Amino acid sequence: MGIALDQVFHPTDFSEGNQSAMAHALRLAQLARGEFSVLHVTEPNTDVEWGAFPPVRKLLQQWGLLGEGAEHEDVVRLGLLVKKVVRSGKKAVPIISKYVADHEPDLIVLSTHQRKGMARWLSDATAEPIARSSKVATLFVPRQVHGFISKETGNIMLKRILIPIHHAPMPHGAVEAAVRLAEICECDDVVFTTLYVGKEGDQPSVEIPLRDGWQVEHLVREGDVVEHILSCSEDNHADLIVMATQGQNGFLDALRGSTTEQVLQQAKCPLLAIPR
């Protein structure tokens, strides 16, 4: 149950600020021994040097997963399949949407600006709906945060996971995804915190398996949902927030005006959105 990582998809703009999201996508695909696809959207009639793509082998060497002078075959022996893709067009969102619809990845990893910069992904109201990708989990890595995977060392720093829960959408998919991600990252010491904003006793029932080194805590608060999610994530030093999303029209449409989007705009850690 939970999230699969057989295919991890990452759209990149080649910027320095994108490097953290790239590291998260590559490391997760490597841990899962899956496929890692990188897509760059370029302006029409613009040539792209393949050398401009993030240097996968160099990064794996830097992390100590490959030796010096490693070849493509050594990457394959890690169980990792790397695909670098270029598409041309004036608007990135429809191109990303089509790629997701055609290839059906298990996880999308997006680098996002917060506040003003979120509009880069969400402002194009005429972009075709991303309905065919509505079941795709999406990991948002804000450029202003370090995240739970070090881009310098590849080390995993996933110690505390916050899971906001509610009745709509039901939280079970988010809980399963959080557990599965901890398993894939081989986390031996992690605290799962569920947060329900509402009246005591009204919260949905969720079960998180207990394993050696794993802890579970349940919090209930009353008041503003976004405010409590953000304050709990900071007070508990969350490394990741995992949220179920309500929308039916794709991983971007599900965010517009939602609680998830509001949290994402201010969160100080990555956010994993799990569509209903």
C-alpha positions as CSV (number, residue, x, y, z in Angstrom):
1,M,0.0,0.0,0.0
2,G,1.0,3.6,-0.2
3,I,3.2,5.4,-2.7
4,A,5.2,3.6,-5.3
5,L,8.5,5.0,-6.7
6,D,9.0,2.8,-9.8
7,Q,8.9,6.0,-11.9
8,V,10.0,9.4,-10.5
9,F,9.5,12.4,-12.7
10,H,11.2,15.8,-12.3
11,P,10.7,18.9,-14.5
12,T,13.7,21.2,-14.3
13,D,14.6,24.7,-15.4
14,F,18.4,24.1,-15.0
15,S,18.6,26.8,-12.3
16,E,20.7,26.6,-9.2
17,G,17.5,26.9,-7.1
18,N,16.3,23.7,-8.7
19,Q,19.2,21.6,-7.3
20,S,17.5,20.5,-4.1
21,A,14.4,19.2,-5.8
22,M,16.7,17.4,-8.3
23,A,18.5,15.7,-5.4
24,H,15.3,14.6,-3.8
25,A,14.0,13.1,-7.0
26,L,17.2,11.3,-7.9
27,R,17.9,9.9,-4.4
28,L,14.3,8.6,-4.1
29,A,14.5,6.9,-7.5
30,Q,17.8,5.4,-6.6
31,L,16.6,4.1,-3.2
32,A,13.6,2.5,-5.0
33,R,15.8,1.2,-7.8
34,G,13.4,2.9,-10.2
35,E,13.2,5.1,-13.3
36,F,14.3,8.8,-13.0
37,S,13.0,11.0,-15.8
38,V,14.1,14.6,-16.1
39,L,12.2,17.0,-18.4
40,H,13.3,20.4,-19.6
41,V,10.9,22.7,-21.5
42,T,12.7,25.1,-23.8
43,E,11.5,28.0,-25.9
44,P,10.6,27.1,-29.5
45,N,13.5,27.0,-31.9
46,T,16.0,26.9,-29.1
47,D,18.8,24.2,-28.9
48,V,19.6,22.6,-25.6
49,E,23.0,21.2,-24.8
50,W,22.6,17.8,-23.2
51,G,25.5,18.8,-20.9
52,A,23.2,21.4,-19.4
53,F,21.1,18.6,-17.7
54,P,21.9,17.9,-14.1
55,P,25.0,15.6,-14.0
56,V,23.5,12.4,-12.5
57,R,26.7,10.3,-12.5
58,K,28.7,13.2,-10.9
59,L,26.1,13.5,-8.2
60,L,26.0,9.8,-7.5
61,Q,29.8,9.9,-7.2
62,Q,29.6,12.8,-4.9
63,W,27.2,10.9,-2.7
64,G,29.6,7.9,-2.6
65,L,27.2,5.6,-4.5
66,L,29.5,5.4,-7.5
67,G,33.3,5.4,-7.8
68,E,35.4,7.8,-9.8
69,G,35.2,7.2,-13.6
70,A,31.9,5.4,-13.4
71,E,30.2,4.7,-16.7
72,H,26.5,4.4,-17.7
73,E,26.6,0.7,-16.9
74,D,27.5,1.4,-13.3
75,V,24.4,3.5,-12.9
76,V,22.3,0.7,-14.3
77,R,23.9,-1.7,-11.8
78,L,22.5,0.6,-9.1
79,G,19.1,-0.4,-10.4
80,L,18.6,3.2,-11.7
81,L,17.2,4.0,-15.2
82,V,17.8,7.7,-16.2
83,K,15.9,9.4,-18.9
84,K,16.6,13.0,-20.0
85,V,13.9,14.6,-22.1
86,V,13.6,17.9,-23.9
87,R,10.3,19.4,-25.1
88,S,9.7,22.7,-26.9
89,G,6.9,25.2,-26.2
90,K,5.9,28.5,-24.9
91,K,4.0,27.2,-21.8
92,A,5.5,24.6,-19.5
93,V,2.4,23.5,-17.7
94,P,0.6,21.9,-20.7
95,I,3.8,20.2,-21.8
96,I,4.4,18.8,-18.3
97,S,0.7,17.7,-18.1
98,K,1.0,15.8,-21.4
99,Y,4.2,14.1,-20.3
100,V,2.6,13.0,-17.0
101,A,-0.5,11.8,-18.8
102,D,1.5,9.8,-21.4
103,H,4.0,8.3,-19.0
104,E,2.0,8.0,-15.7
105,P,4.9,8.4,-13.2
106,D,4.4,7.3,-9.6
107,L,5.8,10.5,-8.1
108,I,6.4,14.1,-9.4
109,V,9.0,16.2,-7.7
110,L,8.7,19.9,-8.2
111,S,10.9,22.8,-7.2
112,T,8.7,25.7,-6.2
113,H,9.1,29.3,-5.2
114,Q,7.0,30.3,-2.3
115,R,4.5,33.1,-2.1
116,K,4.9,35.0,-5.4
117,G,6.8,32.3,-7.2
118,M,4.0,29.7,-6.8
119,A,2.3,31.6,-9.6
120,R,4.9,30.2,-12.0
121,W,3.2,26.9,-11.8
122,L,-0.4,27.9,-11.1
123,S,-1.0,31.2,-13.0
124,D,-1.8,29.8,-16.4
125,A,-5.6,29.5,-16.2
126,T,-5.8,28.4,-19.8
127,A,-3.6,25.3,-19.4
128,E,-5.3,22.1,-20.2
129,P,-6.7,20.3,-17.1
130,I,-4.3,17.7,-15.7
131,A,-7.1,15.3,-15.0
132,R,-5.3,12.2,-16.4
133,S,-2.6,12.8,-13.8
134,S,-4.9,13.3,-10.9
135,K,-3.7,10.2,-9.1
136,V,-0.1,11.2,-9.1
137,A,1.6,12.0,-5.8
138,T,3.6,15.2,-5.9
139,L,6.6,16.2,-3.7
140,F,7.0,20.0,-3.6
141,V,10.5,21.2,-2.5
142,P,10.5,24.9,-1.8
143,R,13.7,26.6,-3.0
144,Q,14.1,28.4,0.3
145,V,14.4,25.1,2.3
146,H,17.1,22.4,2.5
147,G,14.7,19.5,2.5
148,F,15.1,16.1,4.0
149,I,17.7,14.9,1.4
150,S,21.1,16.7,1.3
151,K,22.1,17.7,-2.2
152,E,25.7,17.7,-1.1
153,T,25.9,14.2,0.5
154,G,22.6,12.5,-0.4
155,N,22.0,11.8,3.2
156,I,18.4,11.3,4.4
157,M,17.3,13.5,7.3
158,L,13.7,12.3,7.7
159,K,13.1,12.2,11.4
160,R,9.7,13.9,11.9
161,I,6.7,13.7,9.5
162,L,3.6,15.8,10.0
163,I,0.3,14.4,8.6
164,P,-2.7,16.8,8.9
165,I,-5.9,14.7,8.9
166,H,-9.6,15.4,8.2
167,H,-12.7,13.6,7.1
168,A,-12.7,15.2,3.6
169,P,-10.5,14.0,2.0
170,M,-10.0,10.9,4.1
171,P,-6.4,10.8,5.4
172,H,-5.6,7.1,4.8
173,G,-3.8,7.7,1.5
174,A,-1.5,10.3,3.1
175,V,-0.8,8.1,6.1
176,E,0.1,5.1,3.8
177,A,2.3,7.4,1.7
178,A,4.2,8.7,4.8
179,V,4.8,5.2,6.0
180,R,5.9,3.9,2.6
181,L,8.3,6.9,2.2
182,A,9.9,6.2,5.6
183,E,10.3,2.5,4.5
184,I,11.9,3.4,1.2
185,C,14.3,5.9,2.9
186,E,15.1,3.2,5.5
187,C,14.3,5.5,8.4
188,D,14.9,3.6,11.7
189,D,14.2,6.6,13.9
190,V,11.1,8.6,12.8
191,V,8.2,10.3,14.6
192,F,4.8,10.4,12.8
193,T,2.6,13.2,14.1
194,T,-1.1,13.4,13.0
195,L,-2.8,16.7,13.4
196,Y,-6.6,17.2,13.5
197,V,-8.0,20.7,13.6
198,G,-11.5,20.5,15.1
199,K,-13.3,19.3,18.2
200,E,-11.7,16.6,20.4
201,G,-13.3,13.3,19.6
202,D,-14.4,14.2,16.1
203,Q,-11.1,13.2,14.4
204,P,-11.0,10.3,11.9
205,S,-9.3,7.1,13.1
206,V,-5.9,6.4,11.5
207,E,-3.5,3.6,12.2
208,I,0.3,3.9,11.8
209,P,2.3,0.7,12.2
210,L,4.8,0.7,15.1
211,R,8.3,-0.6,14.3
212,D,11.5,-0.4,16.2
213,G,12.5,3.2,16.5
214,W,9.2,4.5,15.1
215,Q,6.9,6.7,17.3
216,V,3.4,8.0,16.7
217,E,1.7,11.0,18.3
218,H,-1.7,12.5,17.7
219,L,-2.5,16.2,18.2
220,V,-5.9,17.9,18.2
221,R,-6.2,21.7,17.9
222,E,-9.1,24.1,17.4
223,G,-8.9,27.2,15.2
224,D,-7.5,28.1,11.8
225,V,-6.4,25.0,9.9
226,V,-3.5,26.5,8.0
227,E,-2.2,28.4,11.0
228,H,-2.1,25.2,13.1
229,I,-0.5,23.1,10.4
230,L,2.3,25.7,10.0
231,S,2.8,26.2,13.7
232,C,2.9,22.5,14.4
233,S,5.3,21.9,11.6
234,E,7.6,24.5,13.0
235,D,7.2,23.6,16.7
236,N,7.8,19.9,15.9
237,H,10.7,20.7,13.5
238,A,8.9,18.7,10.8
239,D,11.1,17.4,7.9
240,L,8.1,16.7,5.7
241,I,4.4,17.5,5.6
242,V,2.2,14.9,4.0
243,M,-1.4,16.0,3.0
244,A,-4.3,14.5,1.1
245,T,-5.7,16.7,-1.6
246,Q,-9.3,17.0,-2.5
247,G,-9.1,18.1,-6.2
248,Q,-10.2,16.0,-9.1
249,N,-8.5,18.0,-11.9
250,G,-4.9,17.1,-11.5
251,F,-1.9,17.8,-9.2
252,L,-1.9,21.5,-9.9
253,D,-5.6,22.2,-10.1
254,A,-6.0,20.4,-6.8
255,L,-3.9,23.1,-5.2
256,R,-5.6,26.3,-6.4
257,G,-7.1,28.1,-3.4
258,S,-6.8,24.9,-1.2
259,T,-5.5,24.4,2.3
260,T,-2.6,22.5,0.7
261,E,-1.6,25.5,-1.4
262,Q,-1.8,27.9,1.5
263,V,0.4,25.6,3.6
264,L,2.8,25.2,0.7
265,Q,3.3,28.9,0.3
266,Q,4.7,29.2,3.8
267,A,6.0,25.8,4.9
268,K,9.6,25.5,6.0
269,C,9.9,21.9,4.8
270,P,8.9,19.9,1.7
271,L,5.3,18.9,1.2
272,L,4.0,15.7,-0.3
273,A,0.5,16.0,-1.8
274,I,-1.5,12.8,-2.2
275,P,-4.5,13.2,-4.5
276,R,-7.7,11.5,-3.5
